[in-house]
Amino acid sequence: MEAGRRSGRPVSADAGRDPSRRESFSGLLFASLVGRGLWFFFSVLPTSPHAELKLPDGQVFVLPVVVGTEQEQAVDVRALRDQTGFITYDDGYANTGSCSSSITFIDGEKGILRHRGYRIEDLAAESIFLETAFLIIYGELPDPRELSKFRARVSSSASVHEGMRVFFEGFPDSSHPMAILSAMLNSLGCYFPEMSSHKEQLDQDHFDWAAALLISKVRTLAAMSYRTKRGLPFVYPRWDLRYAANFLHMMFSEPYRDYNPKPEVIDALDLILMLHADHEQNCSTSTVRMVASSGANLFASVSAGVSALWGPLHGGANAAVIEMLEDIEASGDDGDKAIEAAKKGERRLMGFGHRVYKNYDPRARILGEAAKRVLTSMGIQDPLLQIAQQLEQAALTDDYFISRKLYPNVDFYSGIILRAVGIPVDMFPVMFAIGRMPGWIANWREVASNPKMKIHRPRQVYNGAVERDYLALEQRSA
C-alpha cells in the first residue's frame, strides 16, 4: 500500500497509478467540481474499489466506489466537501445517485425494468395492480393469505369521510383535478391523526393501514375531483368490484344507471396502473423522498408527489400525445407531414423517446398490444388512432427514428387507451398519480425507516452578486 493511502494523505500525481483508469475517473469528476483545492484525507484498502480525483493544484485523492447488486457503479462523494471544500455540480441530477434503494431497477440502455427483481414483462402477464403494489411496498410477492388481507384492507378503505364533501364544494369549476387531488390527499391525513403524527414510531406502527388506505382512497378522491369539476353527484364505491372497475364505477355511474365496462377495458386500465406503479428516482418520487427526509408524514409526502407529477414535463406527457394527434388531425394531415417535419427538425413528436430508455421502453411494448385489444373490443374507429398507428409504424421502420432510438414510449399508448375509455385529458395525470401511489409509498417507507437518513439538503454553485454595501434610498439612481 502506498504511504499516502495508508496515512490518509493525498496521493501524488504519479504514485502507483494506472494511467487509463486514473484519467477516466478524474476526467469525469474534475469537470463537475468547483471550489478551492484543499487536502482530502481518506483511508482506503488497496483492494477496495476506488476512483482517483485530481484537483487543480495537481493533488490526487482516492474516492470509494459503491457497487450495486446489478453492478452499477457510483463514486462516493459524501465526504468530499468536508475534506476538500469542493462540491459536485450536476444540474438536473442526471449523473447523481441521490439514494440507495432496493425497489426498482432500470437499465435504460438495454430496455430493462424490474420491480424487486421481477421483470415488468412477467408482472404484466401474470400479476394485477394490487399484487404488484404489495410487491413494491413490501419487497416480496404476497402469498394467498397476505394478498387477501391486503385486498380486504383496500376494499374496506374506499369511502372518504363525509366531511370532506365540504372541501370539494369549495373548489371552483375551473379547478384542475390535480390541484384538488393534492389538496385532498394532504387533508386526508387530518382524519387519521394516528397515521400522520410526524412521530416516527407511531407513523411506522400504522404504516400497513396507511398504505392500503392511500391506495384505496386516491381513486375515490380522483373520481370525486372529476365529478366536482363537472357538477355531477358523487358515486359511492362498491365492495364487490375490482380496483380498476370500482374506479370506473365512481367515475361514470349515475344514481339511476350503473356503468358496466367491458372486461378488456378493466384489464387495460389495471395494466396502465401497474405499469406506472414505480419508475426509480423520477421527479415526483424524488420529491416524495425529499419531503419524507424532513420527517413529514406519508400523506404530506405523497401530496407533494402529486404536485411534482402535475408538471407537463412529468405527468403531462400522455396528454401532450393526444394534443399532438388532435393538432395533426385538425391540419388535415394523416401523419406523413408530421413525420417529415420531425425529420427536418421543424416539430417534435410527443410520446417518442425517453430520458432514461435508450432502447425500447418495455412498458410501451406491453401497452401497444393492450391498446389494440381495447380498441378492437370497443369497436372504436378513431381518426386519432389511425394517425397514431401511422406515427408508430414510422418510428419502428424509418431509419431516422431507429438510428436515434426514438421509439414510442409508455405515454404514447397510455394516452390512446385512456382516451378510448373515456378519461378526459385533464384526468390523465391523475391516472398517473393513482398508478404511482405504491412507488411513492415504498420510497417514503425506505426513507422513514432508515435510522441513518439525514434531511436532504443539496448544495449550490452561487452565481449572483458578490458582497456589496447597502445604499440608502436617496443614494440610488433611478
VOPAGU-2260 file (C-alpha; in pm, 1 decimal, decimal comma):
REM VOPAGU-2260
SITE   aa  ch    i         X         Y         Z
SITE  MET   A    0       0,0       0,0       0,0
SITE  GLU   A    1     136,4     341,4     -88,4
SITE  ALA   A    2     228,3     559,5     209,0
SITE  GLY   A    3     -12,2     831,6     105,0
SITE  ARG   A    4    -305,0     591,7     102,5
SITE  ARG   A    5    -208,8     424,6     428,4
SITE  SER   A    6    -189,3     754,2     616,2
SITE  GLY   A    7    -495,5     906,4     455,2
SITE  ARG   A    8    -291,8    1177,7     278,9
SITE  PRO   A    9    -338,9    1279,8     -83,7
SITE  VAL   A   10    -167,0    1056,9    -338,4
SITE  SER   A   11      93,8    1227,5    -554,4
SITE  ALA   A   12      15,3    1269,2    -921,3
SITE  ASP   A   13     247,1     983,4   -1022,7
SITE  ALA   A   14     218,5     744,7    -728,9
SITE  GLY   A   15     147,4     387,9    -844,8
SITE  ARG   A   16    -111,2     490,5   -1097,3
SITE  ASP   A   17    -286,2     312,9   -1378,9
SITE  PRO   A   18    -299,7     599,4   -1634,2
SITE  SER   A   19    -609,6     480,2   -1821,0
SITE  ARG   A   20    -807,3     418,1   -1502,9
SITE  ARG   A   21    -695,6     748,3   -1349,3
SITE  GLU   A   22    -790,1     959,6   -1648,9
SITE  SER   A   23   -1134,3     806,5   -1695,2
SITE  PHE   A   24   -1235,1     877,0   -1334,7
SITE  SER   A   25   -1060,2    1209,6   -1282,0
SITE  GLY   A   26   -1186,8    1347,7   -1611,7
SITE  LEU   A   27   -1544,6    1258,5   -1516,9
SITE  LEU   A   28   -1534,7    1424,8   -1175,2
SITE  PHE   A   29   -1295,1    1712,2   -1236,9
SITE  ALA   A   30   -1526,7    1865,6   -1493,2
SITE  SER   A   31   -1807,7    1884,3   -1239,3
SITE  LEU   A   32   -1621,3    2011,9    -930,8
SITE  VAL   A   33   -1599,8    2367,4    -801,0
SITE  GLY   A   34   -1421,7    2521,0    -504,2
SITE  ARG   A   35   -1068,8    2553,9    -373,8
SITE  GLY   A   36    -801,1    2286,7    -390,2
SITE  LEU   A   37    -780,9    2156,0     -31,1
SITE  TRP   A   38    -635,3    1839,5     112,9
SITE  PHE   A   39    -856,4    1532,9     116,7
SITE  PHE   A   40    -792,6    1271,4     386,3
SITE  PHE   A   41    -937,2     928,4     311,1
SITE  SER   A   42    -803,5     588,0     409,1
SITE  VAL   A   43    -889,3     301,4     173,9
SITE  LEU   A   44    -764,8     -54,7     137,2
SITE  PRO   A   45    -576,6    -120,5    -187,5
SITE  THR   A   46    -821,4    -395,1    -281,5
SITE  SER   A   47   -1129,5    -176,1    -234,6
SITE  PRO   A   48   -1295,2     -33,9    -548,6
SITE  HIS   A   49   -1190,7     327,5    -574,5
SITE  ALA   A   50   -1157,4     625,4    -804,8
SITE  GLU   A   51    -894,3     896,0    -806,3
SITE  LEU   A   52    -968,8    1266,0    -830,5
SITE  LYS   A   53    -711,6    1517,4    -949,6
SITE  LEU   A   54    -760,6    1872,5    -822,9
SITE  PRO   A   55    -640,8    2192,0    -999,3
SITE  ASP   A   56    -324,9    2206,4    -786,7
SITE  GLY   A   57    -224,0    1857,5    -901,5
SITE  GLN   A   58    -312,4    1670,0    -585,4
SITE  VAL   A   59    -487,4    1337,1    -634,1
SITE  PHE   A   60    -739,3    1196,7    -388,3
SITE  VAL   A   61    -883,3     848,5    -352,1
SITE  LEU   A   62   -1262,3     817,9    -350,6
SITE  PRO   A   63   -1450,1     496,2    -269,6
SITE  VAL   A   64   -1667,0     333,6    -535,3
SITE  VAL   A   65   -2006,1     191,4    -439,5
SITE  VAL   A   66   -2125,4    -109,3    -641,1
SITE  GLY   A   67   -2492,9    -206,9    -656,6
SITE  THR   A   68   -2636,9    -555,9    -687,6
SITE  GLU   A   69   -2675,3    -508,7   -1063,7
SITE  GLN   A   70   -2310,8    -394,7   -1084,2
SITE  GLU   A   71   -2397,1     -28,0   -1117,5
SITE  GLN   A   72   -2100,2     179,1   -1001,5
SITE  ALA   A   73   -2103,9     513,6    -825,3
SITE  VAL   A   74   -1823,4     731,3    -693,7
SITE  ASP   A   75   -1897,4     806,3    -327,0
SITE  VAL   A   76   -1850,7    1181,0    -271,5
SITE  ARG   A   77   -2030,8    1214,0      61,8
SITE  ALA   A   78   -1714,4    1324,4     242,8
SITE  LEU   A   79   -1587,4    1540,7     -42,7
SITE  ARG   A   80   -1686,5    1886,1      81,1
SITE  ASP   A   81   -1581,6    1827,0     441,0
SITE  GLN   A   82   -1238,5    1711,0     331,0
SITE  THR   A   83   -1167,3    1934,1      30,5
SITE  GLY   A   84   -1407,9    2228,7      19,0
SITE  PHE   A   85   -1529,2    2108,1    -321,5
SITE  ILE   A   86   -1881,3    2004,5    -417,7
SITE  THR   A   87   -2006,1    1825,2    -727,4
SITE  TYR   A   88   -2214,9    2013,3    -981,8
SITE  ASP   A   89   -2480,7    1815,7   -1168,5
SITE  ASP   A   90   -2765,9    2034,2   -1288,1
SITE  GLY   A   91   -3076,6    1815,7   -1314,0
SITE  TYR   A   92   -2913,8    1529,1   -1120,3
SITE  ALA   A   93   -2876,4    1316,6   -1435,7
SITE  ASN   A   94   -2547,9    1173,0   -1305,4
SITE  THR   A   95   -2622,9    1182,9    -933,7
SITE  GLY   A   96   -2729,7     886,5    -723,5
SITE  SER   A   97   -2940,6    1053,3    -456,0
SITE  CYS   A   98   -3005,1     735,2    -260,2
SITE  SER   A   99   -2956,0     362,5    -234,0
SITE  SER   A  100   -3282,0     179,0    -298,8
SITE  SER   A  101   -3396,7    -181,3    -331,4
SITE  ILE   A  102   -3730,9    -112,1    -501,0
SITE  THR   A  103   -3685,1     -70,0    -877,1
SITE  PHE   A  104   -3401,4    -132,5   -1120,2
SITE  ILE   A  105   -3378,8      26,9   -1465,9
SITE  ASP   A  106   -3118,6     -30,8   -1736,2
SITE  GLY   A  107   -3216,8     223,6   -1997,8
SITE  GLU   A  108   -2956,3     112,0   -2249,2
SITE  LYS   A  109   -3094,3    -243,3   -2251,2
SITE  GLY   A  110   -3461,6    -155,0   -2200,9
SITE  ILE   A  111   -3486,5    -334,2   -1864,4
SITE  LEU   A  112   -3734,4    -255,1   -1586,9
SITE  ARG   A  113   -3764,6    -473,6   -1276,8
SITE  HIS   A  114   -3954,9    -431,2    -951,3
SITE  ARG   A  115   -3787,5    -605,0    -658,2
SITE  GLY   A  116   -3606,2    -824,6    -911,9
SITE  TYR   A  117   -3915,8    -924,5   -1112,7
SITE  ARG   A  118   -3927,5    -838,7   -1484,1
SITE  ILE   A  119   -4203,5    -595,7   -1576,0
SITE  GLU   A  120   -4296,8    -822,8   -1867,4
SITE  ASP   A  121   -4367,4   -1110,7   -1625,3
SITE  LEU   A  122   -4565,1    -891,5   -1387,0
SITE  ALA   A  123   -4773,2    -752,6   -1672,7
SITE  ALA   A  124   -4851,1   -1101,8   -1799,0
SITE  GLU   A  125   -4919,2   -1272,1   -1466,5
SITE  SER   A  126   -4994,6   -1016,7   -1196,3
SITE  ILE   A  127   -5254,2    -748,3   -1118,2
SITE  PHE   A  128   -5210,4    -394,2    -991,9
SITE  LEU   A  129   -5279,6    -466,9    -625,2
SITE  GLU   A  130   -5044,9    -765,1    -614,7
SITE  THR   A  131   -4768,7    -561,2    -779,2
SITE  ALA   A  132   -4840,8    -276,6    -535,3
SITE  PHE   A  133   -4786,7    -519,0    -245,1
SITE  LEU   A  134   -4461,9    -638,1    -403,0
SITE  ILE   A  135   -4329,8    -284,4    -448,2
SITE  ILE   A  136   -4421,1    -177,6     -94,9
SITE  TYR   A  137   -4317,1    -487,5      99,3
SITE  GLY   A  138   -4044,8    -638,5    -119,1
SITE  GLU   A  139   -4192,7    -982,9    -187,5
SITE  LEU   A  140   -4489,1   -1123,0    -375,6
SITE  PRO   A  141   -4772,0   -1193,7    -130,7
SITE  ASP   A  142   -4892,7   -1543,4     -50,2
SITE  PRO   A  143   -5270,0   -1604,0     -86,0
SITE  ARG   A  144   -5341,2   -1506,4     274,5
SITE  GLU   A  145   -5136,4   -1185,9     252,8
SITE  LEU   A  146   -5295,0   -1081,4     -75,4
SITE  SER   A  147   -5645,0   -1150,0      54,4
SITE  LYS   A  148   -5576,8    -942,1     364,8
SITE  PHE   A  149   -5428,5    -657,5     161,5
SITE  ARG   A  150   -5720,4    -653,5     -84,4
SITE  ALA   A  151   -5968,3    -655,3     204,8
SITE  ARG   A  152   -5795,2    -355,1     360,6
SITE  VAL   A  153   -5802,4    -168,4      29,7
SITE  SER   A  154   -6168,4    -255,4     -32,2
SITE  SER   A  155   -6279,4    -153,2     316,8
SITE  SER   A  156   -6097,5     181,6     293,3
SITE  ALA   A  157   -6253,7     314,7     -27,0
SITE  SER   A  158   -6501,5     559,7     125,2
SITE  VAL   A  159   -6394,7     903,9     245,1
SITE  HIS   A  160   -6526,6    1096,3     543,1
SITE  GLU   A  161   -6848,8    1280,8     462,2
SITE  GLY   A  162   -6692,5    1597,5     599,3
SITE  MET   A  163   -6460,0    1608,4     300,7
SITE  ARG   A  164   -6756,3    1682,1      74,5
SITE  VAL   A  165   -6744,1    2038,1     204,1
SITE  PHE   A  166   -6386,6    2072,9      78,8
SITE  PHE   A  167   -6486,5    1970,8    -270,7
SITE  GLU   A  168   -6772,2    2219,3    -272,2
SITE  GLY   A  169   -6521,3    2499,1    -212,1
SITE  PHE   A  170   -6334,3    2441,6    -538,3
SITE  PRO   A  171   -6448,6    2638,6    -845,2
SITE  ASP   A  172   -6547,0    2452,7   -1161,4
SITE  SER   A  173   -6224,7    2569,0   -1325,3
SITE  SER   A  174   -6007,4    2378,9   -1075,0
SITE  HIS   A  175   -5766,2    2127,2   -1222,4
SITE  PRO   A  176   -5819,5    1773,3   -1086,1
SITE  MET   A  177   -5453,2    1752,0    -984,1
SITE  ALA   A  178   -5487,3    2062,2    -765,4
SITE  ILE   A  179   -5788,8    1906,8    -596,8
SITE  LEU   A  180   -5618,9    1568,8    -556,0
SITE  SER   A  181   -5306,1    1714,1    -397,3
SITE  ALA   A  182   -5509,0    1919,6    -150,7
SITE  MET   A  183   -5739,9    1631,0     -63,8
SITE  LEU   A  184   -5457,0    1383,2      -2,3
SITE  ASN   A  185   -5294,6    1624,5     238,3
SITE  SER   A  186   -5627,1    1693,1     409,3
SITE  LEU   A  187   -5691,8    1320,1     435,5
SITE  GLY   A  188   -5422,7    1291,3     699,1
SITE  CYS   A  189   -5628,1    1515,1     929,2
SITE  TYR   A  190   -5887,4    1237,4     956,2
SITE  PHE   A  191   -5624,9     982,1    1056,4
SITE  PRO   A  192   -5404,4    1158,1    1313,1
SITE  GLU   A  193   -5256,3     830,7    1435,5
SITE  MET   A  194   -5117,2     774,8    1083,7
SITE  SER   A  195   -4993,6    1130,7    1027,0
SITE  SER   A  196   -4846,8    1224,5    1363,2
SITE  HIS   A  197   -4494,3    1315,6    1242,8
SITE  LYS   A  198   -4381,6    1082,5    1522,3
SITE  GLU   A  199   -4156,9     826,3    1360,7
SITE  GLN   A  200   -4253,7     517,2    1559,1
SITE  LEU   A  201   -4626,4     593,8    1568,3
SITE  ASP   A  202   -4642,2     653,3    1191,1
SITE  GLN   A  203   -4445,7     331,7    1133,8
SITE  ASP   A  204   -4677,9     133,7    1362,7
SITE  HIS   A  205   -4976,9     233,6    1146,7
SITE  PHE   A  206   -4796,5     206,9     813,2
SITE  ASP   A  207   -4980,4    -102,2     683,7
SITE  TRP   A  208   -5319,5      59,4     721,1
SITE  ALA   A  209   -5197,9     395,3     591,5
SITE  ALA   A  210   -5056,5     231,5     276,9
SITE  ALA   A  211   -5378,2      41,6     199,8
SITE  LEU   A  212   -5587,3     346,0     283,3
SITE  LEU   A  213   -5399,2     573,7      42,6
SITE  ILE   A  214   -5401,9     322,3    -241,9
SITE  SER   A  215   -5776,5     285,6    -195,0
SITE  LYS   A  216   -5881,5     643,2    -131,4
SITE  VAL   A  217   -5666,7     803,7    -401,7
SITE  ARG   A  218   -5900,0     660,7    -668,2
SITE  THR   A  219   -6207,3     774,6    -471,6
SITE  LEU   A  220   -6069,5    1126,4    -437,5
SITE  ALA   A  221   -5971,9    1122,9    -805,3
SITE  ALA   A  222   -6324,0    1026,3    -912,0
SITE  MET   A  223   -6470,1    1290,6    -681,8
SITE  SER   A  224   -6243,2    1557,4    -832,5
SITE  TYR   A  225   -6363,1    1457,3   -1181,2
SITE  ARG   A  226   -6728,6    1478,8   -1082,7
SITE  THR   A  227   -6681,2    1802,6    -887,8
SITE  LYS   A  228   -6540,3    1975,0   -1194,1
SITE  ARG   A  229   -6842,8    1865,7   -1396,7
SITE  GLY   A  230   -7107,6    1937,3   -1134,1
SITE  LEU   A  231   -7202,7    1569,6   -1102,3
SITE  PRO   A  232   -7315,7    1393,5    -782,7
SITE  PHE   A  233   -7060,6    1173,5    -608,2
SITE  VAL   A  234   -7088,5     797,7    -653,5
SITE  TYR   A  235   -7007,9     571,9    -359,7
SITE  PRO   A  236   -6759,1     284,9    -406,1
SITE  ARG   A  237   -6874,5     -76,4    -413,7
SITE  TRP   A  238   -6731,4    -364,4    -213,7
SITE  ASP   A  239   -6778,9    -624,3    -489,3
SITE  LEU   A  240   -6579,6    -456,3    -767,8
SITE  ARG   A  241   -6212,5    -495,8    -853,8
SITE  TYR   A  242   -5981,3    -199,5    -803,8
SITE  ALA   A  243   -5994,3     -57,4   -1157,3
SITE  ALA   A  244   -6361,1    -145,9   -1206,8
SITE  ASN   A  245   -6453,3      35,0    -885,9
SITE  PHE   A  246   -6272,5     346,1   -1003,6
SITE  LEU   A  247   -6461,0     343,2   -1336,4
SITE  HIS   A  248   -6784,9     292,1   -1142,5
SITE  MET   A  249   -6717,4     600,8    -928,0
SITE  MET   A  250   -6622,2     798,7   -1238,9
SITE  PHE   A  251   -6903,1     713,3   -1477,6
SITE  SER   A  252   -7200,1     557,2   -1294,6
SITE  GLU   A  253   -7508,1     765,1   -1222,3
SITE  PRO   A  254   -7765,8     731,0    -943,2
SITE  TYR   A  255   -8006,6     585,6   -1197,4
SITE  ARG   A  256   -7760,1     378,3   -1406,4
SITE  ASP   A  257   -7451,0     171,3   -1330,5
SITE  TYR   A  258   -7154,7     189,0   -1564,6
SITE  ASN   A  259   -7058,8    -159,6   -1681,9
SITE  PRO   A  260   -6734,1    -152,8   -1880,9
SITE  LYS   A  261   -6610,0    -441,0   -2092,7
SITE  PRO   A  262   -6358,9    -676,0   -1924,1
SITE  GLU   A  263   -6094,6    -565,7   -2175,8
SITE  VAL   A  264   -6134,2    -206,1   -2058,0
SITE  ILE   A  265   -6097,9    -302,5   -1690,5
SITE  ASP   A  266   -5792,7    -515,9   -1766,6
SITE  ALA   A  267   -5631,0    -239,8   -1973,5
SITE  LEU   A  268   -5682,0      20,7   -1700,0
SITE  ASP   A  269   -5542,7    -217,2   -1437,5
SITE  LEU   A  270   -5244,0    -271,4   -1665,4
SITE  ILE   A  271   -5184,3     102,3   -1709,2
SITE  LEU   A  272   -5184,7     148,2   -1330,8
SITE  MET   A  273   -4943,6    -142,3   -1285,0
SITE  LEU   A  274   -4701,7     -13,9   -1548,8
SITE  HIS   A  275   -4688,0     322,7   -1372,7
SITE  ALA   A  276   -4652,8     178,9   -1020,0
SITE  ASP   A  277   -4288,1     279,5    -980,7
SITE  HIS   A  278   -4006,2     400,2   -1203,5
SITE  GLU   A  279   -3699,6     458,9    -988,9
SITE  GLN   A  280   -3592,0     813,8    -891,8
SITE  ASN   A  281   -3808,7    1025,7   -1120,1
SITE  CYS   A  282   -3912,1    1381,7   -1040,1
SITE  SER   A  283   -4216,8    1303,2    -825,6
SITE  THR   A  284   -4061,3    1006,7    -644,0
SITE  SER   A  285   -3751,4    1211,9    -562,8
SITE  THR   A  286   -3985,5    1481,8    -433,3
SITE  VAL   A  287   -4159,6    1231,3    -205,2
SITE  ARG   A  288   -3823,3    1115,3     -69,9
SITE  MET   A  289   -3702,8    1470,9     -11,0
SITE  VAL   A  290   -4019,2    1567,2     176,9
SITE  ALA   A  291   -4003,8    1241,3     373,8
SITE  SER   A  292   -3644,1    1317,9     474,8
SITE  SER   A  293   -3772,8    1611,4     681,0
SITE  GLY   A  294   -3978,3    1369,7     889,6
SITE  ALA   A  295   -4303,6    1459,4     711,9
SITE  ASN   A  296   -4582,5    1202,9     730,3
SITE  LEU   A  297   -4689,4     981,3     441,9
SITE  PHE   A  298   -4994,6    1190,9     348,5
SITE  ALA   A  299   -4796,6    1514,8     320,2
SITE  SER   A  300   -4522,1    1341,4     122,9
SITE  VAL   A  301   -4746,6    1184,0    -142,6
SITE  SER   A  302   -4937,7    1511,4    -172,8
SITE  ALA   A  303   -4607,4    1674,3    -268,3
SITE  GLY   A  304   -4555,1    1392,3    -517,3
SITE  VAL   A  305   -4884,4    1479,0    -686,9
SITE  SER   A  306   -4775,8    1841,3    -719,7
SITE  ALA   A  307   -4446,7    1737,7    -882,3
SITE  LEU   A  308   -4628,7    1498,1   -1113,9
SITE  TRP   A  309   -4865,7    1774,5   -1225,0
SITE  GLY   A  310   -4586,5    1940,8   -1422,8
SITE  PRO   A  311   -4626,9    1894,1   -1800,1
SITE  LEU   A  312   -4272,1    1758,6   -1834,5
SITE  HIS   A  313   -4356,6    1473,3   -1598,9
SITE  GLY   A  314   -4718,9    1368,1   -1563,4
SITE  GLY   A  315   -4844,9    1562,3   -1862,9
SITE  ALA   A  316   -4664,3    1362,7   -2130,5
SITE  ASN   A  317   -4955,2    1139,2   -2234,1
SITE  ALA   A  318   -5187,7    1440,0   -2253,9
SITE  ALA   A  319   -4932,7    1603,2   -2484,9
SITE  VAL   A  320   -4958,8    1299,2   -2714,2
SITE  ILE   A  321   -5333,9    1343,4   -2754,4
SITE  GLU   A  322   -5296,7    1717,5   -2809,8
SITE  MET   A  323   -5037,5    1648,3   -3079,8
SITE  LEU   A  324   -5263,8    1395,7   -3253,8
SITE  GLU   A  325   -5556,3    1639,9   -3242,5
SITE  ASP   A  326   -5335,0    1911,0   -3391,9
SITE  ILE   A  327   -5223,8    1680,5   -3673,8
SITE  GLU   A  328   -5583,1    1583,9   -3749,9
SITE  ALA   A  329   -5701,4    1945,7   -3745,6
SITE  SER   A  330   -5436,8    2031,0   -4004,9
SITE  GLY   A  331   -5572,5    1767,0   -4242,1
SITE  ASP   A  332   -5259,7    1553,5   -4212,4
SITE  ASP   A  333   -5268,4    1176,4   -4177,8
SITE  GLY   A  334   -4932,6    1179,2   -4003,4
SITE  ASP   A  335   -4699,3    1179,5   -4305,6
SITE  LYS   A  336   -4634,8    1554,8   -4297,7
SITE  ALA   A  337   -4574,7    1547,1   -3924,4
SITE  ILE   A  338   -4317,4    1272,3   -3969,6
SITE  GLU   A  339   -4131,6    1466,2   -4237,4
SITE  ALA   A  340   -4144,9    1784,3   -4027,5
SITE  ALA   A  341   -3996,4    1593,8   -3734,0
SITE  LYS   A  342   -3715,1    1459,8   -3951,5
SITE  LYS   A  343   -3634,7    1815,2   -4063,9
SITE  GLY   A  344   -3633,1    1937,4   -3703,6
SITE  GLU   A  345   -3941,4    2152,5   -3761,3
SITE  ARG   A  346   -4161,2    1985,3   -3499,4
SITE  ARG   A  347   -4135,4    1746,3   -3209,9
SITE  LEU   A  348   -4330,6    1422,7   -3198,1
SITE  MET   A  349   -4464,1    1369,2   -2846,9
SITE  GLY   A  350   -4456,5    1021,0   -2698,5
SITE  PHE   A  351   -4134,3     914,5   -2871,1
SITE  GLY   A  352   -3804,9     856,9   -2695,0
SITE  HIS   A  353   -3740,3     867,0   -2320,6
SITE  ARG   A  354   -3485,0    1036,7   -2097,7
SITE  VAL   A  355   -3397,9     706,5   -1929,0
SITE  TYR   A  356   -3450,8     449,9   -2204,2
SITE  LYS   A  357   -3206,4     446,6   -2494,3
SITE  ASN   A  358   -3381,7     135,2   -2615,9
SITE  TYR   A  359   -3748,5      42,7   -2647,7
SITE  ASP   A  360   -3940,1     125,3   -2329,0
SITE  PRO   A  361   -4052,3    -223,2   -2214,3
SITE  ARG   A  362   -4380,6     -80,2   -2087,0
SITE  ALA   A  363   -4458,3      57,4   -2433,6
SITE  ARG   A  364   -4442,7    -287,0   -2594,0
SITE  ILE   A  365   -4692,1    -415,7   -2339,6
SITE  LEU   A  366   -4934,5    -123,2   -2371,2
SITE  GLY   A  367   -4911,4    -125,7   -2750,9
SITE  GLU   A  368   -5070,1    -470,1   -2757,6
SITE  ALA   A  369   -5321,7    -372,3   -2490,6
SITE  ALA   A  370   -5429,6     -69,7   -2695,6
SITE  LYS   A  371   -5514,0    -291,8   -2991,1
SITE  ARG   A  372   -5721,2    -526,3   -2772,9
SITE  VAL   A  373   -5916,5    -243,0   -2611,1
SITE  LEU   A  374   -5997,6     -60,4   -2932,5
SITE  THR   A  375   -6097,1    -381,5   -3106,8
SITE  SER   A  376   -6325,3    -487,5   -2819,8
SITE  MET   A  377   -6491,2    -145,3   -2812,7
SITE  GLY   A  378   -6527,3    -125,1   -3190,1
SITE  ILE   A  379   -6377,8     222,4   -3192,5
SITE  GLN   A  380   -6290,5     390,9   -3521,2
SITE  ASP   A  381   -6091,8     688,0   -3400,1
SITE  PRO   A  382   -5911,3     904,9   -3658,0
SITE  LEU   A  383   -5654,3     989,2   -3391,8
SITE  LEU   A  384   -5577,1     619,6   -3358,4
SITE  GLN   A  385   -5514,1     592,8   -3730,3
SITE  ILE   A  386   -5270,8     883,9   -3712,3
SITE  ALA   A  387   -5106,0     726,8   -3407,8
SITE  GLN   A  388   -5060,7     398,5   -3593,2
SITE  GLN   A  389   -4902,4     584,8   -3885,0
SITE  LEU   A  390   -4656,0     753,9   -3649,5
SITE  GLU   A  391   -4586,7     426,3   -3472,5
SITE  GLN   A  392   -4511,3     247,1   -3799,1
SITE  ALA   A  393   -4267,8     520,3   -3900,0
SITE  ALA   A  394   -4089,8     501,2   -3565,9
SITE  LEU   A  395   -4047,8     125,6   -3597,5
SITE  THR   A  396   -3933,0     116,0   -3960,7
SITE  ASP   A  397   -3780,4     452,6   -4055,8
SITE  ASP   A  398   -3401,1     468,5   -4019,1
SITE  TYR   A  399   -3426,2     826,0   -3892,4
SITE  PHE   A  400   -3616,1     715,6   -3581,1
SITE  ILE   A  401   -3437,9     383,2   -3539,1
SITE  SER   A  402   -3088,8     537,9   -3553,0
SITE  ARG   A  403   -3189,7     792,9   -3287,7
SITE  LYS   A  404   -3371,1     531,1   -3077,7
SITE  LEU   A  405   -3691,6     734,6   -3094,0
SITE  TYR   A  406   -3930,9     451,6   -3018,2
SITE  PRO   A  407   -4286,6     500,1   -2890,0
SITE  ASN   A  408   -4286,6     524,7   -2511,3
SITE  VAL   A  409   -4543,9     435,5   -2247,6
SITE  ASP   A  410   -4706,8     779,0   -2271,6
SITE  PHE   A  411   -4781,9     729,2   -2641,2
SITE  TYR   A  412   -5001,0     424,4   -2583,8
SITE  SER   A  413   -5146,6     509,9   -2243,2
SITE  GLY   A  414   -5294,9     831,0   -2382,2
SITE  ILE   A  415   -5466,3     640,0   -2663,1
SITE  ILE   A  416   -5615,1     384,6   -2420,9
SITE  LEU   A  417   -5733,7     644,4   -2170,9
SITE  ARG   A  418   -5899,4     843,7   -2447,9
SITE  ALA   A  419   -6077,1     530,8   -2572,2
SITE  VAL   A  420   -6201,9     450,7   -2220,9
SITE  GLY   A  421   -6348,9     799,9   -2190,1
SITE  ILE   A  422   -6100,0     950,8   -1944,9
SITE  PRO   A  423   -6072,9    1324,4   -2025,7
SITE  VAL   A  424   -5730,0    1469,6   -2093,5
SITE  ASP   A  425   -5719,8    1676,1   -1773,9
SITE  MET   A  426   -5753,3    1349,0   -1579,1
SITE  PHE   A  427   -5453,3    1183,1   -1747,0
SITE  PRO   A  428   -5200,1    1294,6   -1481,5
SITE  VAL   A  429   -5449,3    1190,1   -1213,9
SITE  MET   A  430   -5444,7     836,8   -1356,0
SITE  PHE   A  431   -5066,5     852,6   -1342,7
SITE  ALA   A  432   -5086,7     952,5    -973,7
SITE  ILE   A  433   -5317,8     662,7    -887,6
SITE  GLY   A  434   -5078,6     419,1   -1050,1
SITE  ARG   A  435   -4766,0     572,1    -896,1
SITE  MET   A  436   -4901,6     565,1    -539,9
SITE  PRO   A  437   -4739,8     227,6    -447,2
SITE  GLY   A  438   -4398,5     353,8    -558,3
SITE  TRP   A  439   -4433,0     674,6    -359,1
SITE  ILE   A  440   -4538,9     477,8     -51,1
SITE  ALA   A  441   -4248,4     233,2     -84,6
SITE  ASN   A  442   -3995,5     512,7    -126,4
SITE  TRP   A  443   -4139,0     702,6     170,9
SITE  ARG   A  444   -4100,3     387,8     378,3
SITE  GLU   A  445   -3736,3     344,5     275,3
SITE  VAL   A  446   -3661,4     695,8     395,5
SITE  ALA   A  447   -3874,7     689,6     709,6
SITE  SER   A  448   -3743,2     351,3     827,9
SITE  ASN   A  449   -3375,8     434,6     775,2
SITE  PRO   A  450   -3224,0     529,9    1114,1
SITE  LYS   A  451   -2922,8     688,7     940,7
SITE  MET   A  452   -3124,2     903,2     699,5
SITE  LYS   A  453   -3046,2    1273,0     700,8
SITE  ILE   A  454   -3265,0    1555,8     579,6
SITE  HIS   A  455   -3198,5    1616,1     211,3
SITE  ARG   A  456   -3012,7    1944,0     165,5
SITE  PRO   A  457   -2842,7    1987,7    -176,3
SITE  ARG   A  458   -2568,3    2244,4    -222,7
SITE  GLN   A  459   -2548,5    2502,7    -499,2
SITE  VAL   A  460   -2293,4    2693,3    -702,4
SITE  TYR   A  461   -2369,6    3056,4    -625,3
SITE  ASN   A  462   -2365,0    3274,9    -936,1
SITE  GLY   A  463   -2502,5    3604,8    -802,6
SITE  ALA   A  464   -2361,1    3938,4    -694,7
SITE  VAL   A  465   -2052,8    3943,5    -471,7
SITE  GLU   A  466   -2053,2    4125,9    -137,9
SITE  ARG   A  467   -2154,8    4491,8    -163,4
SITE  ASP   A  468   -2257,8    4774,4      66,4
SITE  TYR   A  469   -2614,7    4879,2     132,2
SITE  LEU   A  470   -2714,6    5209,9     -31,8
SITE  ALA   A  471   -2965,1    5441,5     129,3
SITE  LEU   A  472   -3274,2    5505,3     -78,9
SITE  GLU   A  473   -3178,9    5863,7    -167,0
SITE  GLN   A  474   -2841,5    5745,7    -298,4
SITE  ARG   A  475   -2985,8    5505,9    -554,4
SITE  SER   A  476   -3023,5    5623,1    -911,5
SITE  ALA   A  477   -3349,5    5572,7   -1096,4
